[in-house]
Amino acid sequence: MLTVFDVAEQLNVSVSTVRRLIREGRLESVKLGYRTVRVPNNSVSSLLEDASTPAVRDEFAPIRRRR
């Protein structure tokens, strides 16, 4: 099980993007408490397999971080 932050780092996207994917139902998650959310490893793997399509791949373009 991965934290939302861990998934964001693994996918090279923002935490907000991971939360949006969870909210949209594209990324499976488990709520463990009031504010604690974990993402199963196989959920991330299946999302990455789906990312082989161009429409999904464009969504995971690297983010620009402010300095």
LINGIUR-V218168 format. One record per pair of residues at least 12 apart in sequence whose C-alpha atoms are under 7 Angstrom apart, sorted by sequence separation. I is the first residue (numbers start at 1). J is the second residue. D is the distance in Angstrom with one decimal. If there is no record, write none. Layout:
i=I j=J d=D
i=I j=J d=D
//
This chain:
i=4 j=18 d=6.5
i=28 j=43 d=5.7
i=27 j=43 d=6.1
i=27 j=47 d=6.8
i=4 j=37 d=7.0
i=3 j=37 d=6.7
i=4 j=38 d=6.5
i=3 j=38 d=4.9
i=4 j=39 d=6.9
i=2 j=38 d=5.4
i=3 j=39 d=6.3
i=1 j=38 d=5.7
i=2 j=39 d=5.0
i=1 j=39 d=5.4
i=2 j=40 d=6.2
i=1 j=40 d=4.5
i=2 j=41 d=6.7
i=1 j=41 d=5.8
i=13 j=60 d=6.7
i=13 j=62 d=6.6
i=12 j=62 d=6.2
i=13 j=63 d=6.1
//
